[in-house]
Amino acid sequence: MKYTADLNELKDFAMTMKAQNVKGKIYVNQANHNLEEPILSDEDTAGRQPLQMLRIVIQTDQQAIYYEYLFNEAIDLEEINVQLEDIYSYFDKEIVSVEYMNDLVQ
């Protein structure tokens, strides 16, 4: 499985598979991203939205690609989903649990 942190690379992969008529499935997971707890906090960190992680796997018979995106604002998630609409419309999409996504990635 190939890893990418570049949304354009994920989209290019999907469009290449689409152009070749390769079917597959897209697995999506969104969950809180747990970082180590800070020892000391200050007013700059108080009241912040929790850091979220969007993880996507596109799996075909030929290849698979894994993408992850960290965000903490809902607008960021909305923007990325708009950019992925073409991909979501081509591949069957399944929302999966954190555990299932962990298994896919390993």
Order of alpha helices (4+ residues) and beta strands (2+ residues): beta-alpha-beta-beta-beta-alpha-alpha-beta-alpha
